[in-house]
Amino acid sequence: MGETPSPRRGRGRRPAGEVRGAVLEAAGRILLRDGMRAVTFDRVANEAGSSKMTLYKWWPSPGALAAEAYFTRSAPQLDFHDTGDLRADLIEQLTSFVRWVVAAGNPVAELIGAAQLDPELGAAWSASYGLPRRELARERLRSAQRSGELREDADLDVLVDQLWGACYHRLLVLRVPVEESFVIPVVDQALYGAAAHRP
């Protein structure tokens, strides 16, 4: 596709952390720019200025690399703050999430869809993105339980499913736009419920 390889540094070997960072940056850039199919070891190695054998050593497949690159790329946009106001923090985080998936576009849906058919990608998606992001949310919710903002018996996994699952449902199942105006009703429904009387 005409990418210019990153310059290699003399004859010396670059530190492993530097190489890995360059590979993840290149893979994330390719994924979000050109889609899932464009993430190949050849192309990523060329753009990162790395050897293809290094990629084979660290990732079992291009899909696994794409999953980790996606998490690395999304992490700065999806920081989870704890200001002491759970509702405000959830609204801020979920709004950032919606902005991210809208800006990232089709590659997000492609990556999740491919993870359903590719066992290596599915495992990498869960380990590199799904479970770490879920634990960040659970950590903030546990903090809210300790401060008394949530009941001690609140099911944190169900709350996570309600909040982020609602966005993924629109994105992947209904295939309708996920808009920022969707965030506040979702957060309030999850926190305060919809029933007139609690059974």
Phi and psi in degrees as GROMACS dihedral restraints (atoms count N, CA, C in turn):
[ dihedral_restraints ]
;  ai    aj    ak    al  type     phi  dphi    fc
    3     4     5     6     1    88.6    20    10
    4     5     6     7     1    12.6    20    10
    6     7     8     9     1   -68.8    20    10
    7     8     9    10     1   146.1    20    10
    9    10    11    12     1   -90.8    20    10
   10    11    12    13     1   125.5    20    10
   12    13    14    15     1   -60.9    20    10
   13    14    15    16     1   144.9    20    10
   15    16    17    18     1   -66.5    20    10
   16    17    18    19     1   142.3    20    10
   18    19    20    21     1   -65.6    20    10
   19    20    21    22     1   136.1    20    10
   21    22    23    24     1   -85.4    20    10
   22    23    24    25     1   148.9    20    10
   24    25    26    27     1   -90.5    20    10
   25    26    27    28     1    95.2    20    10
   27    28    29    30     1    52.1    20    10
   28    29    30    31     1  -147.6    20    10
   30    31    32    33     1   -97.2    20    10
   31    32    33    34     1   -11.0    20    10
   33    34    35    36     1   -71.7    20    10
   34    35    36    37     1   156.2    20    10
   36    37    38    39     1   -87.9    20    10
   37    38    39    40     1   131.1    20    10
   39    40    41    42     1   -71.8    20    10
   40    41    42    43     1   149.1    20    10
   42    43    44    45     1   -57.5    20    10
   43    44    45    46     1   145.4    20    10
   45    46    47    48     1   -57.9    20    10
   46    47    48    49     1   -40.2    20    10
   48    49    50    51     1   -63.0    20    10
   49    50    51    52     1   -37.8    20    10
   51    52    53    54     1   -67.2    20    10
   52    53    54    55     1   -42.8    20    10
   54    55    56    57     1   -63.8    20    10
   55    56    57    58     1   -46.2    20    10
   57    58    59    60     1   -61.2    20    10
   58    59    60    61     1   -41.7    20    10
   60    61    62    63     1   -62.4    20    10
   61    62    63    64     1   -41.5    20    10
   63    64    65    66     1   -66.1    20    10
   64    65    66    67     1   -37.9    20    10
   66    67    68    69     1   -66.5    20    10
   67    68    69    70     1   -45.5    20    10
   69    70    71    72     1   -64.6    20    10
   70    71    72    73     1   -39.1    20    10
   72    73    74    75     1   -63.4    20    10
   73    74    75    76     1   -44.9    20    10
   75    76    77    78     1   -65.2    20    10
   76    77    78    79     1   -44.0    20    10
   78    79    80    81     1   -63.5    20    10
   79    80    81    82     1   -42.0    20    10
   81    82    83    84     1   -64.1    20    10
   82    83    84    85     1   -40.1    20    10
   84    85    86    87     1   -63.7    20    10
   85    86    87    88     1   -45.5    20    10
   87    88    89    90     1   -65.1    20    10
   88    89    90    91     1   -44.4    20    10
   90    91    92    93     1   -57.4    20    10
   91    92    93    94     1   -50.2    20    10
   93    94    95    96     1   -76.3    20    10
   94    95    96    97     1   -24.1    20    10
   96    97    98    99     1   -86.5    20    10
   97    98    99   100     1   -41.8    20    10
   99   100   101   102     1  -122.7    20    10
  100   101   102   103     1    -5.7    20    10
  102   103   104   105     1    98.6    20    10
  103   104   105   106     1   171.6    20    10
  105   106   107   108     1   -61.9    20    10
  106   107   108   109     1   -41.8    20    10
  108   109   110   111     1   -65.7    20    10
  109   110   111   112     1   -22.2    20    10
  111   112   113   114     1   -77.8    20    10
  112   113   114   115     1   -14.4    20    10
  114   115   116   117     1   -82.1    20    10
  115   116   117   118     1    92.6    20    10
  117   118   119   120     1  -118.5    20    10
  118   119   120   121     1   156.2    20    10
  120   121   122   123     1   -62.2    20    10
  121   122   123   124     1   -38.7    20    10
  123   124   125   126     1   -58.9    20    10
  124   125   126   127     1   -49.7    20    10
  126   127   128   129     1   -69.6    20    10
  127   128   129   130     1   -42.5    20    10
  129   130   131   132     1   -65.7    20    10
  130   131   132   133     1   -44.0    20    10
  132   133   134   135     1   -60.5    20    10
  133   134   135   136     1   -41.8    20    10
  135   136   137   138     1   -62.3    20    10
  136   137   138   139     1   -45.9    20    10
  138   139   140   141     1   -73.2    20    10
  139   140   141   142     1   -28.7    20    10
  141   142   143   144     1   -88.9    20    10
  142   143   144   145     1    -9.2    20    10
  144   145   146   147     1    68.6    20    10
  145   146   147   148     1    38.9    20    10
  147   148   149   150     1  -123.4    20    10
  148   149   150   151     1   170.1    20    10
  150   151   152   153     1   -88.6    20    10
  151   152   153   154     1   147.0    20    10
  153   154   155   156     1   -64.6    20    10
  154   155   156   157     1   -32.6    20    10
  156   157   158   159     1   -63.8    20    10
  157   158   159   160     1   -32.3    20    10
  159   160   161   162     1   -63.0    20    10
  160   161   162   163     1   -40.5    20    10
  162   163   164   165     1   -66.0    20    10
  163   164   165   166     1   -41.8    20    10
  165   166   167   168     1   -62.2    20    10
  166   167   168   169     1   -31.8    20    10
  168   169   170   171     1   -70.7    20    10
  169   170   171   172     1   -35.1    20    10
  171   172   173   174     1   -96.0    20    10
  172   173   174   175     1   -27.2    20    10
  174   175   176   177     1  -130.8    20    10
  175   176   177   178     1   136.6    20    10
  177   178   179   180     1   -72.0    20    10
  178   179   180   181     1   -18.6    20    10
  180   181   182   183     1  -161.3    20    10
  181   182   183   184     1   160.5    20    10
  183   184   185   186     1   -58.5    20    10
  184   185   186   187     1   -32.9    20    10
  186   187   188   189     1   -64.4    20    10
  187   188   189   190     1   -41.6    20    10
  189   190   191   192     1   -62.9    20    10
  190   191   192   193     1   -39.7    20    10
  192   193   194   195     1   -63.2    20    10
  193   194   195   196     1   -43.5    20    10
  195   196   197   198     1   -61.5    20    10
  196   197   198   199     1   -38.9    20    10
  198   199   200   201     1   -63.2    20    10
  199   200   201   202     1   -46.2    20    10
  201   202   203   204     1   -67.4    20    10
  202   203   204   205     1   -37.7    20    10
  204   205   206   207     1   -64.3    20    10
  205   206   207   208     1   -36.3    20    10
  207   208   209   210     1   -64.0    20    10
  208   209   210   211     1   -44.1    20    10
  210   211   212   213     1   -63.4    20    10
  211   212   213   214     1   -45.1    20    10
  213   214   215   216     1   -60.4    20    10
  214   215   216   217     1   -41.8    20    10
  216   217   218   219     1   -70.6    20    10
  217   218   219   220     1   -34.6    20    10
  219   220   221   222     1   -84.9    20    10
  220   221   222   223     1   -22.3    20    10
  222   223   224   225     1   -53.3    20    10
  223   224   225   226     1   -47.0    20    10
  225   226   227   228     1   -63.3    20    10
  226   227   228   229     1   -30.1    20    10
  228   229   230   231     1   -80.8    20    10
  229   230   231   232     1   -16.7    20    10
  231   232   233   234     1  -118.6    20    10
  232   233   234   235     1    30.8    20    10
  234   235   236   237     1   -57.7    20    10
  235   236   237   238     1   143.1    20    10
  237   238   239   240     1  -111.1    20    10
  238   239   240   241     1   107.0    20    10
  240   241   242   243     1   -85.8    20    10
  241   242   243   244     1   156.5    20    10
  243   244   245   246     1  -127.6    20    10
  244   245   246   247     1    93.2    20    10
  246   247   248   249     1   -93.4    20    10
  247   248   249   250     1    -5.2    20    10
  249   250   251   252     1    95.1    20    10
  250   251   252   253     1    -6.0    20    10
  252   253   254   255     1  -117.2    20    10
  253   254   255   256     1    98.5    20    10
  255   256   257   258     1   -60.5    20    10
  256   257   258   259     1   -46.5    20    10
  258   259   260   261     1   -59.5    20    10
  259   260   261   262     1   -45.8    20    10
  261   262   263   264     1   -64.0    20    10
  262   263   264   265     1   -40.1    20    10
  264   265   266   267     1   -67.4    20    10
  265   266   267   268     1   -39.9    20    10
  267   268   269   270     1   -66.0    20    10
  268   269   270   271     1   -41.3    20    10
  270   271   272   273     1   -63.3    20    10
  271   272   273   274     1   -43.7    20    10
  273   274   275   276     1   -62.6    20    10
  274   275   276   277     1   -46.4    20    10
  276   277   278   279     1   -68.6    20    10
  277   278   279   280     1   -43.9    20    10
  279   280   281   282     1   -68.2    20    10
  280   281   282   283     1   -34.8    20    10
  282   283   284   285     1   -63.6    20    10
  283   284   285   286     1   -43.1    20    10
  285   286   287   288     1   -61.6    20    10
  286   287   288   289     1   -39.5    20    10
  288   289   290   291     1   -62.7    20    10
  289   290   291   292     1   -46.1    20    10
  291   292   293   294     1   -63.0    20    10
  292   293   294   295     1   -43.7    20    10
  294   295   296   297     1   -60.6    20    10
  295   296   297   298     1   -39.1    20    10
  297   298   299   300     1   -65.7    20    10
  298   299   300   301     1   -48.9    20    10
  300   301   302   303     1   -68.8    20    10
  301   302   303   304     1   -30.9    20    10
  303   304   305   306     1   -69.0    20    10
  304   305   306   307     1   -44.9    20    10
  306   307   308   309     1   -67.0    20    10
  307   308   309   310     1   -38.9    20    10
  309   310   311   312     1   -68.5    20    10
  310   311   312   313     1   -33.7    20    10
  312   313   314   315     1    73.5    20    10
  313   314   315   316     1  -147.3    20    10
  315   316   317   318     1   -58.0    20    10
  316   317   318   319     1   -34.3    20    10
  318   319   320   321     1   -55.1    20    10
  319   320   321   322     1   -29.8    20    10
  321   322   323   324     1   -65.2    20    10
  322   323   324   325     1   -50.0    20    10
  324   325   326   327     1   -62.9    20    10
  325   326   327   328     1   -38.6    20    10
  327   328   329   330     1   -61.7    20    10
  328   329   330   331     1   -44.8    20    10
  330   331   332   333     1   -63.8    20    10
  331   332   333   334     1   -45.7    20    10
  333   334   335   336     1   -67.0    20    10
  334   335   336   337     1   -40.7    20    10
  336   337   338   339     1   -63.4    20    10
  337   338   339   340     1   -44.6    20    10
  339   340   341   342     1   -64.4    20    10
  340   341   342   343     1   -30.5    20    10
  342   343   344   345     1   -65.4    20    10
  343   344   345   346     1   -20.8    20    10
  345   346   347   348     1   -76.6    20    10
  346   347   348   349     1   -20.1    20    10
  348   349   350   351     1  -111.2    20    10
  349   350   351   352     1   -18.5    20    10
  351   352   353   354     1  -111.1    20    10
  352   353   354   355     1   106.6    20    10
  354   355   356   357     1   -57.1    20    10
  355   356   357   358     1   -39.6    20    10
  357   358   359   360     1   -66.5    20    10
  358   359   360   361     1   -42.5    20    10
  360   361   362   363     1   -66.2    20    10
  361   362   363   364     1   -40.9    20    10
  363   364   365   366     1   -59.9    20    10
  364   365   366   367     1   -44.0    20    10
  366   367   368   369     1   -65.6    20    10
  367   368   369   370     1   -40.7    20    10
  369   370   371   372     1   -67.5    20    10
  370   371   372   373     1   -39.7    20    10
  372   373   374   375     1   -61.2    20    10
  373   374   375   376     1   -44.7    20    10
  375   376   377   378     1   -65.1    20    10
  376   377   378   379     1   -46.8    20    10
  378   379   380   381     1   -74.1    20    10
  379   380   381   382     1   -37.1    20    10
  381   382   383   384     1   -91.4    20    10
  382   383   384   385     1   -23.1    20    10
  384   385   386   387     1  -130.6    20    10
  385   386   387   388     1   -59.0    20    10
  387   388   389   390     1   -58.0    20    10
  388   389   390   391     1   -55.3    20    10
  390   391   392   393     1   -69.0    20    10
  391   392   393   394     1   -43.3    20    10
  393   394   395   396     1   -60.8    20    10
  394   395   396   397     1   -40.7    20    10
  396   397   398   399     1   -68.8    20    10
  397   398   399   400     1   -37.5    20    10
  399   400   401   402     1   -63.2    20    10
  400   401   402   403     1   -40.6    20    10
  402   403   404   405     1   -68.0    20    10
  403   404   405   406     1   -33.9    20    10
  405   406   407   408     1   -60.1    20    10
  406   407   408   409     1   -42.5    20    10
  408   409   410   411     1   -66.8    20    10
  409   410   411   412     1   -43.8    20    10
  411   412   413   414     1   -62.6    20    10
  412   413   414   415     1   -37.1    20    10
  414   415   416   417     1   -62.3    20    10
  415   416   417   418     1   -42.6    20    10
  417   418   419   420     1   -67.2    20    10
  418   419   420   421     1   -38.1    20    10
  420   421   422   423     1   -69.2    20    10
  421   422   423   424     1   -37.1    20    10
  423   424   425   426     1   -62.5    20    10
  424   425   426   427     1   -38.8    20    10
  426   427   428   429     1   -60.6    20    10
  427   428   429   430     1   -39.2    20    10
  429   430   431   432     1   -67.2    20    10
  430   431   432   433     1   -34.3    20    10
  432   433   434   435     1   -64.9    20    10
  433   434   435   436     1   -43.2    20    10
  435   436   437   438     1   -64.2    20    10
  436   437   438   439     1   -33.5    20    10
  438   439   440   441     1   -86.4    20    10
  439   440   441   442     1    -4.9    20    10
  441   442   443   444     1    90.2    20    10
  442   443   444   445     1     4.7    20    10
  444   445   446   447     1   -76.8    20    10
  445   446   447   448     1   -24.6    20    10
  447   448   449   450     1  -121.1    20    10
  448   449   450   451     1   149.1    20    10
  450   451   452   453     1   -62.4    20    10
  451   452   453   454     1   150.0    20    10
  453   454   455   456     1   -63.8    20    10
  454   455   456   457     1   -29.0    20    10
  456   457   458   459     1   -93.9    20    10
  457   458   459   460     1     8.9    20    10
  459   460   461   462     1   -62.6    20    10
  460   461   462   463     1   136.0    20    10
  462   463   464   465     1   -84.8    20    10
  463   464   465   466     1   104.2    20    10
  465   466   467   468     1   -67.8    20    10
  466   467   468   469     1   -34.9    20    10
  468   469   470   471     1   -65.7    20    10
  469   470   471   472     1   -38.3    20    10
  471   472   473   474     1   -65.5    20    10
  472   473   474   475     1   -40.9    20    10
  474   475   476   477     1   -60.6    20    10
  475   476   477   478     1   -45.2    20    10
  477   478   479   480     1   -60.2    20    10
  478   479   480   481     1   -43.9    20    10
  480   481   482   483     1   -62.1    20    10
  481   482   483   484     1   -40.7    20    10
  483   484   485   486     1   -62.4    20    10
  484   485   486   487     1   -44.4    20    10
  486   487   488   489     1   -75.3    20    10
  487   488   489   490     1   -60.9    20    10
  489   490   491   492     1   -81.2    20    10
  490   491   492   493     1   -30.7    20    10
  492   493   494   495     1   -61.3    20    10
  493   494   495   496     1   -35.1    20    10
  495   496   497   498     1   -61.9    20    10
  496   497   498   499     1   -39.4    20    10
  498   499   500   501     1   -68.6    20    10
  499   500   501   502     1   -45.9    20    10
  501   502   503   504     1   -64.7    20    10
  502   503   504   505     1   -33.5    20    10
  504   505   506   507     1   -62.1    20    10
  505   506   507   508     1   -45.5    20    10
  507   508   509   510     1   -65.9    20    10
  508   509   510   511     1   -41.2    20    10
  510   511   512   513     1   -68.5    20    10
  511   512   513   514     1   -44.7    20    10
  513   514   515   516     1  -102.8    20    10
  514   515   516   517     1   -32.2    20    10
  516   517   518   519     1   -96.7    20    10
  517   518   519   520     1   -56.3    20    10
  519   520   521   522     1   -77.6    20    10
  520   521   522   523     1   -25.6    20    10
  522   523   524   525     1    55.6    20    10
  523   524   525   526     1    47.6    20    10
  525   526   527   528     1  -117.1    20    10
  526   527   528   529     1   159.9    20    10
  528   529   530   531     1   -60.0    20    10
  529   530   531   532     1   138.2    20    10
  531   532   533   534     1   -98.5    20    10
  532   533   534   535     1   110.2    20    10
  534   535   536   537     1  -108.1    20    10
  535   536   537   538     1   156.0    20    10
  537   538   539   540     1   -63.0    20    10
  538   539   540   541     1   -28.4    20    10
  540   541   542   543     1   -65.6    20    10
  541   542   543   544     1   -15.3    20    10
  543   544   545   546     1   -75.4    20    10
  544   545   546   547     1   -21.5    20    10
  546   547   548   549     1   -68.2    20    10
  547   548   549   550     1   -52.1    20    10
  549   550   551   552     1   -61.8    20    10
  550   551   552   553     1   -46.1    20    10
  552   553   554   555     1   -59.7    20    10
  553   554   555   556     1   -38.2    20    10
  555   556   557   558     1   -65.0    20    10
  556   557   558   559     1   -45.5    20    10
  558   559   560   561     1   -63.2    20    10
  559   560   561   562     1   -46.5    20    10
  561   562   563   564     1   -66.0    20    10
  562   563   564   565     1   -38.2    20    10
  564   565   566   567     1   -64.1    20    10
  565   566   567   568     1   -41.8    20    10
  567   568   569   570     1   -67.4    20    10
  568   569   570   571     1   -40.0    20    10
  570   571   572   573     1   -79.7    20    10
  571   572   573   574     1   -36.6    20    10
  573   574   575   576     1  -115.7    20    10
  574   575   576   577     1   -10.0    20    10
  576   577   578   579     1    78.2    20    10
  577   578   579   580     1   177.8    20    10
  579   580   581   582     1  -123.0    20    10
  580   581   582   583     1   -15.6    20    10
  582   583   584   585     1   -71.5    20    10
  583   584   585   586     1   146.1    20    10
  585   586   587   588     1   -68.9    20    10
  586   587   588   589     1   -35.2    20    10
  588   589   590   591     1  -135.8    20    10
  589   590   591   592     1   137.5    20    10
  591   592   593   594     1   -79.2    20    10
  592   593   594   595     1   129.6    20    10
